[in-house]
Amino acid sequence: MDNLNWKPAKPPTKKAVKALIKDTGLTELVARILVQRGVASLNGAENFLKPKLEDLHDPRLMLNMDKVVGRLDKAIRNQERIMVYGDYDVDGTTSVAMVASFLEALDVQIVPYIPMRYQEGYGVSKDGVDRARKSGCTVLITLDCGTKDFEALDYASKFGIDTIVCDHHLPGEEIPNCFALLNPKQEGCHYPFKELSGAGVAFKMLSALVPEIGLTMDSVYDHLDLLALSIGADLVDITGENRILAYHGMQNLKESMRPGIRAMLQVAGINQAPSTVRDISFTLGPRINAAGRVGHALTAAKLLMETDERGALELASQLETMNQARRDLDEDLTEEALAQMAEQPPKRCCTVVTGEGWHRGVLGIVASRLVEHQYCPTIVLSEENEVLTGSARSVPGVDIHRAIEECSDLIEQFGGHPMAAGLTLKSENLQAFKKALEEAIIHQVEGKIPKPTVSYHMEISLNDLSPTMYREFERIGPFGPGNEVPVFMAAEVVTAVPPRTVGHGGRHLKLVVQSTNNPSHRFEAIGFGMGERIDEVRAWRTFDIVFTLAKNTYRGRSTLNLHLRAIKAHKAGT
């Protein structure tokens, strides 16, 4: 995409940066980033760079927590059977692994359960409740779901099952019929931090339980690695408590890796533990999610709970097979969708592509690929039995959920948020829906999709980059929403060797770049999805780049790499 607006962030004041350097001894680069993020004092920098578990809020501040702890304590003492029920994504899967393995260590009889994505749908299903009833479960703990599953929870109550809903999704006006609802976003809950992941709420539940049953917090802290996975994959804000939990969870991942994660990395041929939240999003997250997309998510939960190395390798191999199947489906379907998109009229404000029997597990991924290829909101639909089901992805400045809502008379059901949504409609309504959606988006953006922008925090020279600088730079992490990875701009760089493309179909651009005034200081750079721009780059004498930093370790040797966000020819005087 070469039509980007390049937008620098407001620079920090030199006085504040100098004061922070004097107080902390930090390098200028790190001090500048911290001041940009509102951290300008010695105490603030210490708390930011070394988050403390002691600063977590008291879990009993969460509404209904005392009631939940009392019920779980009773269930443990009476040796009741408990179903641990989670969603099929990474957040739900890690939540199930965390709670189930914790309770199993107390010799509690556990029935772990994750619904089949296509047969049972999202949330708590009647099939799941029936399984709990037939298994003799008297307590049902829902994780990362349940807040709006009214019908299924009513069904559970008829059989005398006490349901504890442990969730983080925004509730509506109605509260489900359950024994207790743990959700920091519910009305009347004064818990100070509202942005916990689903696994974060589960962690709080276990944290409140351990003093009641005579355990130390170490028994819960052992599961912080799972919490880091959920935070990284679910894209919750890495601020407040999430920053503390992610920071210590990443430490757990590095220092005491559980057999399931070690096996997952081994069969994938990955030689190092994830060191950033981005690593989770690109390595472990997709593999865990693949189980729910093309197999059964319970496989991933069992892998994360596995304590035997051989058993972990067997499950990890199954998961890798599922992930490869997911990737093959993704690539094949993307090619079909791109071909269909190329045949559609130009200058439209929305792309809608459909295919018979397209695998629903990868529709959202494919929609994102199409948005990358052609910058406009995109919907990918699969047709089965005269019904279209699919996923929508948008671009900043276009509320795709609102646009779909304006076409609700043509849709069977839909849900989501401004940047992503899911929907179902009858095939007979497709053409009318496409027309109505295009009109809704045209009205919303006044006929023109907003031009994409690439923002960067500061301009630097490639000569300033070094392994020493990067080690201090890492202290600002974990990075994610609310604590974005710093983005840099370097002007007037050149290629040290001829550019090339890599990946399926030459999709990615691979460069070795250097400053014009330091030919010995070279860095490998990768532009994901930029392969088609290779001829442009070959023709440029010098160019400017926007990038983030990444560390690549291969056979014990680490190098500093650049991940390109944008690239353009350098213009003298800019």
N, C-alpha and C positions, 0 to 999 in steps of 0.2 A: 504494500500500500504506500504510494509515493505522494499522496496529496494531503499529508498530515500537517496540521498546525503545530509548530514546535513552541512549547510554552515553558519558560523557566519559572521556578518558584521564587517567591520573595526572598532575597538573601537575608541572612541573620545580621544583626548589627555587630560591627567589629569590636565595640566595647564589651558586649556581652560574651562574645567568643573569647576574647583575651582574658576576661575575668574568670571564665570557666577553666581555661587552660591553666591559669595561675593556681586556682584552687585544687584542681584534680590531677594536673600533669598529663592530661590527655593530648593526643595529637590534634593539630588544627582541624583536620578533616572530620574526625569524630566529634570534636567540640562543635563544629559548625552544624553538623547533622542534629545533634542533641538540642542546640539552641533553636533550630528550626522547628523542633518538635515540642517546644515549650519547656525544655529541661535546662535551666540556667543556673542552678545552685549546686553546691557540693552535696547537700543532703539529697536533693532530687536526682542527681547523677548517680549517687551510690545506690539509691533504691531502684533506679531504672536499670542499671547495669548488673546489679546483684539482687534480684527479687527474692524475698524471704517467705518461706511457707508459713512462718509465724504471723504474717500480715494477712492471711486469709480470714475471711469473716466467719463468725460462729455459725455453724450450719443450723443451729436451732432458731436462728432468726427467720428461717424460711417457714411460711405458713403451713401448718399441719405436720411439721417435722416431729414434734413430741408424740403425736398420735401414731405416726408411722413407726417410730422407734419402739413404742410400746407394743404394737402389733407384731413387728418382726421379732422382738425379744420373746414374746409369747410363742410364736411359731417355732423358734429355735429350741426353746425349752421343752415344748411338747412334741418335738420331732415331726412337725407337720410337713407335708410335701408342698413345694413352692414352684410355680411356673414362672420362669424368667423370659419375658416376651419382648423382642426388639424389632425395630425396623430393619429393612434389608440393605441399608446403605452402611458406610463406614462408621458413622456415629452410632447407629443402632447395633451394629455387629460388635464394636468394641465395648459398648455398654453391656451387652449380654455376656461377653467374655469376662468383663470385670466383675459384675455382680454374681454370676454363676460360679466362677472360680473362687471368689471370696467366701460365698456361702458353702460351697462344697468342702472347703478347708475346715469348716465347722461341723462337718459330717451331716449337713442338712441335705435331705433328698431333693434334688433339683431336676426340673424338666425344662431344659432350654428350648425355646421355640422362636423361629423366625418365619413369617408367612412366605408362601410362594408368590412372587411378584405378579404373575399373570393370572393365576387361578384365584388368589385371595385378595389381591389389591393392596393398597396402602393402609396401614394402621391395624387396629385389632379386628380380627375376623371372627365370625361365628365358628368356623372350623377350628380356630385356635382355642376358643373357649370350650368347644366340645372335647378337644384333646386334653385340656386341663381337667375337665370334669371326669372323663374316662380314666385319667391317670391318678385320680384321687387327690388332686391339688385343692387345698383350701385357701391358698393365697395366690394371687396373680399380680406380678409386678410388671407393668408396662414401661418400656424404656424407649425414649425418643419418639413416642407416639401415645395416643390415648386421650388427649385433651378434647378432641372432637369426635370420638368414636362412641357416640351415644347409644346406638342400637346394640352393638356388641357388648357394651358394659351393662346395659339393662338386662341383656340375655344372661350374662355372668351372675348378676345379682339374684336371678331367679333360682339359681342352684346353690345359693349361699356362699359363693366364692367372694372373698374380700379382695377387691382390686385396689392396688396402690398404683396410681398413675404418676410416673416420673418423667416429666416432659419439659421442653423449652419452647414449644411453638405457641404463638400468640393465641390465647383463648378468645372465644366469642362471648356473647352475653350469657350464654347458657353453660353451666358446669356439668360434666358427666356424672352419672349415677355411680359413684365409687366409694370405697371406704375412705380414701384420702387422696387429694390431689397435691403433688409437689410440683410447682411451676412458679418460678420467681416472677413471671409476667402476669400472673392472675391478680385480679382486683383484690385488694386487702392484704397482699403480701408485701411486707416492708423489708424484704431481703435487699441489701444495698446494691448488689451487682445483678443486673438483669440479663446479661448476655452470655450466660453459661451455655455450653453445648449440651446435648442430651446426656452424654457421658459425664459432663460436669455436674449435672443435677444428681446423677447416680452416685458420683463421688461424694457429694455433700451428704447424701443419705447414709452411705457407709461411714462417713466421718462422724456423723451424729450417733451412729449405732455402736461404734467400738467402745466408748467409755461405759456404755450400758452393759456390755457383755464381758468387760474386763480385759480388753485388748488395748494395745498401744496404737498410735497413729501410723507406725511403720507398716502395719498390716494393710493399711489402705494406700500408703505412699508407694508400696511395691507395685501398684497398678497405674502409676502416673504415666508410664510409657504408653499405655492404651489411651489415656486421656490426651496425650500429645497427638496421637494418631487422629482422634476424633476432632480436635481443634483444627489441625492442619487440613483435614479433608473436608470438614463442614464449613470452612471459611467464615467462622465466627470472628468477631473483633478480638485481636490479640492486644487487649488493653485490660487494665484492672486485674481481677483475679485470673482471667484467661492468660495474661502474660506470665504471672507467677506459675501457674499450672503447666503451661507450655514450656517454660524455661526449665523447670525441674523434670518434666517428662522427657525432654530431649536429652537431659543428662542421664536419665535412666536408660534411654535407648542406647547411648554410647557405652555406658559402664556395665550394665548387667542385662544384656539382651536375652529375652525369653526364647526358648527353643523354636517356637513357631515363627517368630520374626527372623531369627537366624536362618532357618530353613527356607523361608520365603526369598531372602536375599541370595542364598546359595544356589537354589535352582534357577533363579533369574540371572545368575552370573554377575551379581553386583558384589563388589569386593569390600564395601565399607558400609558402616551404619549410616542412616540418614543423619545429616548434620544440620539441616535446615528444614523449616516447614515446607519449603518448595520441594525438597527431596521426597517428603511424605506424599505430596500431591502428585508427583510424577512417577514414583516407584511403588510404594506400598499401597497407597490409596486406590489406584486403578485395579490392582490385583485383588484387593479385598472386595471392591465393588463388582468385579467381574463375576464373582460367585452369584450375586443376586441378579445379574443381568442375563447370564447364559446357563446358570446351574441353580444351586441352592445356597443361599447366604449362610446357612448353618455350617457349611463346610469351612468357611472362613472363621466363624466364631469358634468352632472346635479346634482349628489350627492355633488360634491365639491362646486357647486354654491348655493345649497339649504340653505335657511335661517331659515326655519321652522323645529323645532325639530321632529315633527311627520312625516313630509314629508321626512326628512333625514333618519329616521329609516326605513321607507318603502323602500326607494331606497337602503339603506345599506343592508337590508335583501335580496333584489334581487341580489345584488353584492356578498353577502356571498354564496348564492345558486350557482351562476355562478362559484365562486372560488372552491366550493366543487366539482362541476362537473368537473372542470379543474383538480383538484387533483385526482379524481377517474380515469379520462382518463389517466393522467400521470402514475399512479401506474399500471393500467392494461396494458397499452402499454409498460411500462418499463419491466414488467415481460415477455411479449411476445418477446420483442427485446432481452432481456438477454438470453432467451432460444435459440433464433436463433443464437445469437453471439457464444454461447457455442458449436454449431455444426460446426463452421467455422474452417478452417485449422489453426494450431498454428503458431507462429512466423511470422505472416503477419504484414505489416506496416500500414494497414488501415482496419477498419471494416465498412462494408456496409450492413445494414439490411433493409428489405422492408416488407410492409404489405398492403393488399388490404383494402382501406377505412380507414386507420389510420387517426385520427383527426389531421389536419395540425396545429392546434393551439398549440399542445404540442410537436411537433417533435424536436424543438430545446432544450427543457427541457430534453427530453428523450436522445438525443444525448449527452448532458452534463453528465447525469447519467451514460451512458455507458463508457464515457471517465474516470469517477471516478472509475468504476469497473475494466476496463482494459486499461492501460495507452497507448493509441494510438489514432490517428485521427479517427473520427467516423462520418458516414453519415447515417441518418435515413430518409427513403423515403416512401411516401404514394402513392399507385397506384390507379388511377381512370381513366377509359376509355382509357386504354393503354398508359397513361402518368404518369410518376413518378415525384412527387414534394417533396422537403424535405429540411432539414437543416444539415449543417456540423459543427462540433466542433473539434478543434485541441488541440495540446499540445505545450508548448514552444519549439521552435527550428524547428517546421514544419509549413511552410506557406501553409495552406490548400487552400487558394484562388489561389495561384500561381499553385499549383498542379492541381486544377480543370481547370484552364485556359489552361493548357497544353493538356487537353482533350476536348477542346472547340468544336472540329469537331463532337463530339458525343452528345453535349448538346444543348438544345433549348435556354436556357438563364441561367445566373448565376450572382451573385454579392456578395460582402462582403469584408472581410479583412483577414489578416493572421490567426486569431484565430477562425473566424466564417464566414460562408457563407450560401447562399441559392441557390438552383439550380432546374432546370426542364429538364427532358430528356424523350425521348420516351422509352417505355418498351422494345422494340426490341433492343435497344442499351445498355441495362443494363450490360450484361456480358462483352461486349467489353469495356464499361466504367470502370467497376471494375478492369479489367486487366490493362488498361492504367493508371488508377489512382494509383494502387499499384506500377507500374513501375516508375511513376513520383515521388512518395514519396521515393521509394528506391534510385533513382538517387539523390534526394535532400539531403537525410540524409546519403548517402553512405552505405546503407544497414542496418542501425541500428538506431532505434528511440533513441534520447538522453535520458539518465537516468534522471528521475525527481529529482529536488532539493527542499529541504525545507530550506529557509533562516530564520535566526533569528537575532534580533538586539543585544541581550546581554544575558548572563547567569545570573540568579538570584537565590536566595534561596526562597522557598515558605514561609519561616519565615519572609521575607521582605514585604510580601503582607498584606495590611490592608485597611479598608474602608477609612482611612485618606489619605493613599497613592493614592488610586484610585480617590478620589475627585480631587487631584491635577493632576493626570494623565489625567483625563477627559478634562482638560483645553487645552491639545494639540490638541483635536479634533476641528471640525468634521474630522473624518478619511475617507479616500477613496483614489483613484488613485492620486498619487502625494503627498499625506500625509498619507501613509499607517499606519494602526493600528500597534503599536509596537508589535513585536513578541518576546517572551522570551523562554529561555531554562532552565529547572531545572533538575539537575542530581540527581540520587540515591534517588528516591522517592519510597514510598510503598503504598499499598492499605490499608485503614483503615477498610473497610468492604468488603465482597466478591463482585467482579465485576458482573455486570448484563447487559443485553441488553434491549433496549427500542425501541419504534417505530414500524412501520409496518414490520412484519417479523423479528423483532429483528435486525433492520438495524443499530442501533446506539449503541455505547459502553458507559455505564454509570459507572463512578468510583467515589470513595471518596479517595482523595490522601493526603499524608502528608510527610514531610521530615522525614528521619530516626531518626533525633535527636530532634524532637519536636512533640510528639504524640498528643498534644492537639490542634495543629494548623492545622485544616483540611479544605479541599476545595472540593466541588463537581466539577467533570470534565465530559465533554461530548465529545465523539469522533464521529462526524457525519460520517456515512458510514463505521465505524470501527467495527461494531458488530461481523463480522466474525473472529476477532482477539481475542475474549474473552478467548479461551483456552490457547493461548500464554501468555496472561497477567496473568492468573491463575498460570501458571507454573513458572513465574519469581519471584525471591526473591526481587530484586530491579530493577528499570527501569528509563530511562530518558524520558522526555517529552518536546515537543515544543508546545507552546500554546499562545493564546491571552486572554485578560481579558474581562469579561463581568459582568454587574451588573444585578441580577435577583431580581425583587420585587414581592412579593406575600403576599396579605392581609396586605399591609402596611409595611412589613418587607423586607429589602434589604439584599442580601448576595452577596459575590463576588464569581463568578464562573470562571472556566477555560474552554476554547474551544480548544480542542486538534487539532494540525496540524499534529503531528507525534509522534510516540511512539516506543521505542526499549528497549531491555534488557540492563541493565547497565553492562559495562565491567570495571573491576577494573583497575585503572591506566589511564583511558581515561579522 
